[in-house]
């Protein structure tokens, strides 16, 4: 696997929704090799008390540049949100495995909950480059936290929106839209790709199993080293009916077949 350790600087770092930012930096080697679902590991600030790198999905690629879409959830991302053009970053990547887009030639259904849509944007661009019919089911708490709608629409993805408070789109969970969508798509041989909170992914897996739709999920477990050493990001995988083993999201993942995960654990 091609992996690069790059010292770079921020080109832009824009607020795109409530508590969410889109950061752009020049990483030519990563841009060349990154595949949908893979992530980077970022050292935010040398010598400033943030010892561990933070994992971020590669959101998009443009020539020598990559972007990452992130949410402020702690001290590290809060500090990152305040860093502007020219600030240094230390970026390792691309890391992890990728989505398999060869399972089906039928429509692709992307299900993104909150910042989980960040893991699906590069996938959406790849699918559209292959002229695949692509639907994005995007969920958020409320319209101020809704992400990526313009980016998805611009590349020809058909977008369906759900918000918890009903401020825009369907009033309810994004999984409600998925159930309705599948009930009208049984003869189209779709594949589901999802990323979001654990509960949402478990619900997506349950729904897709009921409809017998192949589904891949990108897990968002916390990562310490992102190199498979610390074992802090393990996920329970069902090897067979009687055996479960723990696999590392940073190396064996972050993408798994939904039916392989023991969601009840």
C-alpha positions as CSV (number, residue, x, y, z in Angstrom):
1,X,0.0,0.0,0.0
2,X,1.3,3.5,-0.9
3,X,1.5,5.6,2.2
4,X,3.1,9.1,2.5
5,X,4.2,11.2,5.4
6,X,3.9,14.8,4.3
7,X,4.6,18.2,5.8
8,X,2.3,20.7,4.2
9,X,0.4,23.9,4.9
10,X,-3.3,24.9,4.9
11,X,-4.6,26.5,1.7
12,X,-8.0,27.3,3.1
13,X,-10.2,26.3,6.1
14,X,-13.8,27.4,5.7
15,X,-16.8,27.2,8.0
16,X,-19.4,25.3,5.8
17,X,-22.1,24.5,8.4
18,X,-22.6,24.9,12.2
19,X,-19.5,23.5,13.8
20,X,-18.2,22.0,10.5
21,X,-15.3,23.1,8.4
22,X,-13.8,22.1,5.0
23,X,-10.0,22.2,5.0
24,X,-7.9,22.2,1.8
25,X,-4.2,21.4,1.6
26,X,-1.6,20.4,-1.0
27,X,-0.6,16.7,-0.7
28,X,0.2,15.6,-4.3
29,X,1.2,12.0,-3.4
30,X,-1.9,11.4,-1.3
31,X,-4.1,13.1,-3.9
32,X,-2.7,10.7,-6.6
33,X,-3.3,7.5,-4.6
34,X,-6.4,8.2,-2.4
35,X,-9.4,5.9,-3.0
36,X,-13.0,6.3,-1.7
37,X,-13.3,5.4,1.9
38,X,-9.6,6.0,2.8
39,X,-8.5,8.5,5.4
40,X,-5.5,10.6,6.5
41,X,-4.0,10.9,10.0
42,X,-3.2,14.5,10.8
43,X,-0.9,16.0,13.4
44,X,-2.6,19.3,14.2
45,X,0.1,21.1,16.1
46,X,3.6,20.2,17.0
47,X,4.6,20.8,20.6
48,X,1.3,22.2,21.7
49,X,0.0,19.4,23.9
50,X,-1.8,17.4,21.2
51,X,0.3,14.3,21.1
52,X,-2.0,12.1,19.0
53,X,-2.9,12.6,15.3
54,X,-6.5,12.9,14.3
55,X,-8.1,10.7,11.6
56,X,-10.1,12.5,8.8
57,X,-11.6,11.0,5.7
58,X,-10.3,12.2,2.3
59,X,-13.4,14.3,1.2
60,X,-12.3,15.3,-2.3
61,X,-9.3,15.3,-4.6
62,X,-8.4,18.0,-7.1
63,X,-5.1,17.6,-8.9
64,X,-2.4,18.0,-6.1
65,X,-4.9,19.0,-3.4
66,X,-7.1,17.2,-1.0
67,X,-9.8,18.4,1.3
68,X,-11.2,17.1,4.5
69,X,-14.6,17.9,6.0
70,X,-14.6,17.8,9.8
71,X,-16.8,18.5,12.8
72,X,-15.6,20.3,16.0
73,X,-15.9,17.6,18.7
74,X,-12.9,18.2,21.0
75,X,-9.8,20.3,21.7
76,X,-8.0,19.1,18.6
77,X,-10.7,19.9,16.1
78,X,-11.5,23.2,17.9
79,X,-7.9,24.2,17.5
80,X,-7.8,23.0,13.9
81,X,-10.9,25.2,13.1
82,X,-8.9,28.3,14.2
83,X,-6.0,27.6,11.9
84,X,-5.9,29.6,8.7
85,X,-4.1,29.7,5.4
86,X,-0.3,29.0,5.8
87,X,-0.5,27.1,9.0
88,X,1.5,23.9,9.0
89,X,0.1,20.4,9.0
90,X,1.7,17.0,9.2
91,X,-0.3,14.5,7.1
92,X,0.0,10.7,6.9
93,X,-1.9,8.8,4.3
94,X,-3.8,7.5,2.5
95,X,-4.8,4.8,5.1
96,X,-7.3,2.0,5.4
97,X,-9.2,0.0,2.8
98,X,-11.7,1.2,0.2
99,X,-15.3,0.9,-0.9
100,X,-15.9,-1.9,-3.5
101,X,-17.9,-0.3,-6.4
102,X,-17.8,-3.5,-8.5
103,X,-20.4,-5.4,-6.5
104,X,-23.2,-4.2,-8.7
105,X,-23.8,-2.1,-11.8
106,X,-27.1,-0.9,-10.5
107,X,-28.0,2.3,-8.7
108,X,-25.8,3.3,-5.7
109,X,-27.5,4.5,-2.6
110,X,-25.3,6.5,-0.3
111,X,-26.6,7.0,3.3
112,X,-24.8,9.7,5.3
113,X,-25.6,10.7,8.9
114,X,-24.2,14.0,10.1
115,X,-20.5,14.3,9.3
116,X,-20.6,10.7,8.0
117,X,-21.3,12.1,4.5
118,X,-17.7,13.2,4.4
119,X,-16.7,9.5,3.9
120,X,-19.0,9.2,0.9
121,X,-18.1,12.3,-1.2
122,X,-15.1,10.8,-2.9
123,X,-17.1,7.7,-3.5
124,X,-19.9,9.7,-5.0
125,X,-17.5,11.4,-7.4
126,X,-16.0,8.1,-8.5
127,X,-19.5,6.6,-9.1
128,X,-20.6,9.6,-11.2
129,X,-17.3,9.4,-13.2
130,X,-18.5,5.9,-14.2
131,X,-21.9,7.3,-15.0
132,X,-23.6,5.2,-12.2
133,X,-27.0,6.4,-11.0
134,X,-26.3,7.7,-7.5
135,X,-28.6,8.7,-4.8
136,X,-27.5,10.4,-1.6
137,X,-29.7,10.1,1.5
138,X,-28.3,12.8,3.8
139,X,-29.4,13.2,7.4
140,X,-28.7,16.0,10.0
141,X,-30.0,17.2,13.3
142,X,-31.2,20.4,11.7
143,X,-30.7,22.4,8.5
144,X,-27.8,24.4,10.0
145,X,-25.8,21.2,10.2
146,X,-26.7,19.9,6.8
147,X,-23.6,19.0,4.8
148,X,-22.5,18.5,1.2
149,X,-25.8,19.1,-0.6
150,X,-24.4,21.5,-3.2
151,X,-21.3,19.4,-3.7
152,X,-23.3,16.3,-4.4
153,X,-25.9,18.1,-6.6
154,X,-23.1,19.6,-8.7
155,X,-21.8,16.2,-9.8
156,X,-25.3,14.9,-10.6
157,X,-26.1,13.0,-7.5
158,X,-29.8,12.8,-6.6
159,X,-30.1,14.1,-3.1
160,X,-32.8,13.2,-0.5
161,X,-32.7,15.1,2.9
162,X,-33.9,14.2,6.4
163,X,-33.6,16.3,9.5
164,X,-34.4,15.3,13.1
165,X,-36.4,18.5,13.7
166,X,-38.0,18.7,10.3
167,X,-36.4,22.0,9.5
168,X,-35.8,20.8,5.9
169,X,-36.6,17.6,4.1
170,X,-38.2,14.6,5.7
171,X,-39.0,15.1,9.4
172,X,-37.3,12.1,11.0
173,X,-34.3,9.8,10.5
174,X,-32.5,9.3,7.3
175,X,-33.2,5.6,7.6
176,X,-36.9,6.4,7.2
177,X,-36.0,7.6,3.6
178,X,-33.9,4.4,3.0
179,X,-36.9,2.1,3.9
180,X,-39.2,4.1,1.5
181,X,-36.5,4.1,-1.2
182,X,-35.9,0.4,-1.1
183,X,-39.6,-0.5,-1.2
184,X,-39.7,1.2,-4.6
185,X,-36.3,-0.2,-5.9
186,X,-36.5,-3.9,-5.6
187,X,-36.0,-4.6,-9.3
188,X,-33.1,-2.2,-9.8
189,X,-30.3,-4.2,-8.1
190,X,-28.9,-1.4,-5.9
191,X,-25.9,-1.3,-3.6
192,X,-25.9,0.7,-0.3
193,X,-22.9,2.5,1.0
194,X,-23.2,4.2,4.4
195,X,-21.3,6.1,7.1
196,X,-22.6,7.8,10.2
197,X,-23.2,7.1,13.9
198,X,-23.1,3.5,15.1
199,X,-26.9,3.4,15.7
200,X,-27.6,4.6,12.3
201,X,-25.3,2.1,10.7
202,X,-26.9,-0.7,12.7
203,X,-30.3,0.4,11.5
204,X,-29.1,0.6,7.9
205,X,-27.8,-2.9,8.2
206,X,-31.1,-4.2,9.5
207,X,-33.1,-2.6,6.7
208,X,-30.7,-3.7,4.0
209,X,-30.8,-7.3,5.3
210,X,-34.6,-7.3,5.3
211,X,-34.4,-6.3,1.6
212,X,-31.4,-8.5,0.8
213,X,-29.4,-5.5,-0.5
214,X,-25.6,-5.7,-0.4
215,X,-24.3,-3.0,1.9
216,X,-20.9,-1.6,2.8
217,X,-20.4,0.7,5.8
218,X,-17.5,2.9,6.8
219,X,-17.0,2.7,10.6
220,X,-16.1,5.8,12.6
221,X,-14.4,4.2,15.6
222,X,-11.9,6.3,17.6
223,X,-8.4,5.7,16.4
224,X,-5.2,6.3,18.3
225,X,-2.3,5.2,16.1
226,X,-4.2,4.5,12.8
227,X,-1.5,1.9,12.0
228,X,-3.0,-1.2,13.7
229,X,-0.7,-1.1,16.7
230,X,-2.8,0.3,19.6
231,X,-5.9,-1.8,19.0
232,X,-8.1,1.1,20.2
233,X,-10.4,1.0,17.2
234,X,-11.4,-2.7,17.0
235,X,-14.8,-3.8,15.7
236,X,-16.6,-7.1,16.4
237,X,-16.7,-9.1,13.1
238,X,-18.7,-12.3,12.8
239,X,-16.5,-15.0,11.3
240,X,-19.2,-17.6,11.4
241,X,-22.4,-18.3,13.4
242,X,-20.4,-19.3,16.5
243,X,-17.3,-17.1,16.2
244,X,-16.5,-13.4,16.5
245,X,-13.2,-11.8,16.1
246,X,-12.1,-8.2,16.6
247,X,-10.7,-6.5,13.6
248,X,-9.0,-3.1,13.5
249,X,-11.0,-0.3,11.8
250,X,-7.8,1.5,10.8
251,X,-6.3,-1.4,8.9
252,X,-8.8,-4.1,8.2
253,X,-11.4,-1.2,7.7
254,X,-12.7,1.4,7.9
255,X,-15.0,-0.2,5.2
256,X,-16.8,-3.5,6.1
257,X,-19.7,-5.5,4.7
258,X,-22.6,-4.6,6.9
259,X,-23.6,-8.2,7.4
260,X,-20.1,-9.1,8.8
261,X,-20.4,-6.8,11.8
262,X,-21.8,-8.1,15.1
263,X,-24.0,-5.0,15.7
264,X,-25.4,-6.4,19.0
265,X,-22.0,-6.3,20.7
